[in-house]
Amino acid sequence: MKVSVIGAGNVGATTVQRLAELDIADVVMLDIVEGLPQGKALDIAQAAPIMGYDVDVTGSNDYADISDSDIVVITAGIARKPGMDRDDLLATNIKITQDVCANIMQHSPEAIIMMVTNPLDVVTYAAIQCTDLERGRIFGMSGLLDSGRFASFIAKEISCSVRDVNAMVLGGHGDSMVPLPEYTTVSGIPLPEIMEKDAMDRIVRRTINAGAEIVGHLKTGSAFYAPSAAIASMTEAILKDTKRIVPASVYLNGEYGLDDVCLGVPVKLGRNGAEEIIELRLTEEQTRELHKSAETVRSGISKI
C-alpha cells in the first residue's frame, strides 16, 4: 500500500507520522518547499526502530514520486490566523488545489483523494470539478474531526471515557455545521437522555467554534493533532476495507434533498473510498439547519 500526503506543514507532517505508526502503508510527503518534506520524513523514518513501524517514509518535491498511490491526502494550503474564518482562505487555497489536482491526475490518476484544505467543502467541490472523478473517490475530511471534538466535550462534561461516546456532526465544516445530539450516544444511550438541554446547547456551540478556539490560542496557526488523527483513521478504514461509517464531505446528488453541493453526511468507507451515503431521518428543524449549511457552502462555491 502507498499513501501520499501533499503538504508538509503541521497537518501534513503529523498525518505522515500517524500513518507510519499505524504501519499499514509506505508514505510519501510532498511539498513545494525544498528540504522541508525531506527533513521531516527523515526524522519520522529515524523514529521507526524506536516505535516499531516498518514502512518507508519519503520526502519529496517531485510529483513523480506520488505515482501509484492508493490514497492521496491534500493538506496543502495556507492556515487560518486569529480573526480569519475558513472562507478567508478561499482564493489562495483554491489555486493551490487546482495545481495539486492536476499533478495527481498526471501521476496517480487511480488514487482515492481525501481533501483536508480549508474551506473544506468548497475546496472539495472544486477538486471534483478539476478531476472529474466519481464522487466516491474524492471527498473531504471534516465530519469525523468535528464529531471527535463534539465527543471530547461531551466526555469532559459528564466525566466518562471518550471511548464510550459516539458523536455525529453533519453539514459544512464551519460555523454552519449541524451537531446532532439525537444521533449521539454514550455507551448506546442517546445524549438527550443523560444531559440537560442547556448543557447540550453549550457544547454544540463550543463544537461549532472549536477550530477558532484553537486558532485563538495558537495565534500563528491552526489545529493539527486532531485533524491528523481523523485523516489517519479514515485512511486506515479505506486501506483495510473496514466499511466504517463516519461523516465526510461528499458531493450530494439528491440525498437529503440537496443537489450539486459538497456537505458532511455519514458515509461508508471502504477500499473504493466513500462507497455509500447513509441518509438519516432528520427532524424538520435539523433538515432546515442542514439546508442552511448547504447554502453557506454554495455561497463559497459561487465565488469560484
N, C-alpha and C positions, 0 to 999 in steps of 0.2 A: 504494500500500500504506500501511496505517496500523497502528502498534503503540502500545498504551497500557501504561504501566508504573505500577502502583499502589504508591505508597510512594516518597518522595524522600530516604530515608536513604542510607547508603553503597552498599548493594547496588543500590537503585533508580536512584540518580543515575549511578553508574558504568555500569550497564546502558544507560541512555539515551545516555551518551557513546559507548559502544562501538557501539551501534546506529546512531547518527548517523554515526560514522566509517566504518561499512560502506556507508552511502549507499544503502540499499535501501528505506527507508520513512520517512514522516513519523512523528514520535514525540510522544506526549503523556505528560507526567509529572504524576501527580496525587497530592496529599497533603492531609490534613485541616488541616495547619498552614499558616496564611495566610502567603503570601510566600515560603515555603521552596521549593516547586517552581518558582514564577515566577523567583526569583533564580537558581537553579541552571540552569534552562532558558535563561535569558538569557545566562548565562556560556558554556554549551555552544554556543549559537547564534552568539555572537561569535567563537568559535574556528573557525567554518566557513570563512571566507575564508582562514585560515591553513592549515587542514588539508585543505581542498579538497572538503568534502562539501556537498551542495546540497539538503538536506531541511529541512523545517520542524520545529523543536523548540519545543514549547509547554508551559508550566507552568500548572497549574490546580488549583483547589479544588472544581470543579463537575463532577460525574459526567456531565453532559450533554455534556461535551467529549470523552468517550471513544466517542461514538456512531460506528457503522460501522467499528469496529476489526476488523482481520483477526485480530490476536492481542492478548490482554490478559495481561500478566505481573503476578502478585501477589507483591510483596515486602514488603508492609506487615506490621508486627508488631514486637514487642519482640525485641531481640537478646540473645544469651547473654552472661553475665558469668562471670568465674572462679568455679569451684565449682558452676556450673549445668550440667545436661545439657539436651538438647533437650526432654525431657518437662516440665521445669520451666516451659516457656513455654506449655504446653498451654491452660490456661483462658483466658488473655488473648488468645492468637492465634486460638483457635477463634472467639471472639466477633467479633474483627476480620474474620476470613474470612467469617463469616456475613453481616456487613453489606456487605462488598465484593462478595460474590457476588450479593446481592440487587440491588445497584446495577448490576452488569454485566448481569444478566438484564433489567433495566428499560431500559438504554440501549444495550446492544450484545449482544443475545441470540444472534447468529450467530457471535460470535467464538470462536476457539480459546483456551482458558485454560491458561496454564502457571503452576503453583504453585511458589513458592520459600520461602514462610514455613515456619518450623520449629515443631513437629516435622513434617517434610515429609510423610511417608507418612500420618500420621494426619490432618493438615490437608487433604491431597489427598482422602482418603476423605470427610471432612466436606464439602468443596467439591462433590464429586459428589452427595452427598445433598441439598445445598442447591439445586443447579442442575438435577439430573435429566438432565444431558447424557449422550449416549452416550460410552463410555469413551475413544474415540479423540480426542475434542475437549477433554478435560480430563485433565491428567497433571502429574506433578511433576518438576522438575529436581533430580536428585540423583546418579544413577549416573554421568553424564558428569563431574561435578565430582569425585566420588570416584575415578573412573578416571584423571582428569587428575592428581590427587595421587599415585596409585599410580605412574603413568608417570614423573612427575618424580623420585620417589625412586629408581626403577629406573635411569633415565638417569644420575643422580648416582652411584649405586653402581657401575655398570660403565663410567662415563666414555664415554658415547655420546651422540649427538644425540637430543634429546627427540622429534624428528620420526620417528625410527625405531622408537619404542615405541608399541605399540597395546595398551592395557590394558583389562581387563574386571573390573568390580565389580558384583555383584548384591546383592539384599537391601535391608533397611531402611537409611535414611540415619541411621546412628548406630552405637552400639557393636556392633550385631549384623550389620553389613554383611558381605558374603562376597566378598572379593577372590579372583579365580580365576587363579592363576599358569599353569595349564594352557591357559587361553584368552587368555593374554597373550603377545605376541610382540615380538621385537626384530628388525626387518627380516625378518619372516616366520619367525624361529627361535623355537620355544616357549621360554618363560623357563626352565623346569626344565633345559633342555639347556645353558644358559650361566651359570647361577647356582646356587650351593650352597644346600641346603635351609635351613640356619640363617640365611643372608642373606635368603632369600625370606621366612622366618617373621618376621624382624626388620622387614622392610619392610612386610609385611602388618599387623603390629601398629601401626607408625607411621601407616600409611594410615588404620586404624580410628580412631586418636586424632588425626588431622591437624587437624580443626577445633578440638578442645580445646587442642591445642598452640598454635595461633594466638591463641585467646582468652586463654590464659595469658600470652602476651607482650603483647597489646594492653591487657589489664586492663579496659578500658571498652567493648569492642565485639567483633565477630567478623569473620570473613573477608568480603571483598567483591570483591577483584580477580579471583580465580579463579572464584567463583560468577557474577559478571557475564560473564566470558568464556564460561562454559558456557551461560548464558542466551542470549547473542548468537549463539553458534554454532548452537544448536538453533532459534532464531528464523529465522536465515538459511536453514537446511535446510528449514523449513516454507514460507517465502515463495518460495524458489526451487524448491521441489518436487524436492529432490535425492535423496530416498529414502535419506538417511544412516541407518545402523544404529548406534544408541547406546543405552546403558542409561538408562531413565527409570522413574519410579514410576507404574505404571498399575494399574487395577482388574483383578484376576485372576478369571476365571470358569472354573476347571478347569485352566488352564495350570500346569505344574509341580506338579500335584496340589493346587493351592490354590484356595480359593473365598472370595469376599466379603472381600477384603483388598487394599490397595494396597501394591505392593512393586516394587523396582527390578529390571527384567529388560530384555533387549535388545528394542528396538522399531525399526520403520522409520518415519522421519519424512518426511512429505510435505505437500502442500497441504491435506490433510484432517486433519492432526495426526498422532497415533500410529496409523498406518494398519495396522500388523501387529505382532503379538508373535512374537518368534523364540524357540523353545524349544530350549535347548542340551541336549546329552546330559551329564548330571552323574553323578559317582560317587555311591555311597551316602552317603559322608561329606559331600559337597557338598550333596546333597539334604537330609540331616538339618540341616545348618547353615542352609540356606535356609528350611526349615520352622521352625526355631528362631527365625530372624529374623522370620518371619511372625507367630509367637506373641507376640513382643515388640511388634510393631505392633498386633496385636489387643488387647493389654493396654491400649495407649493409646486405641484405639477404644472399648473398654468404658467408659472414663472419660467419654466424651462422649455 
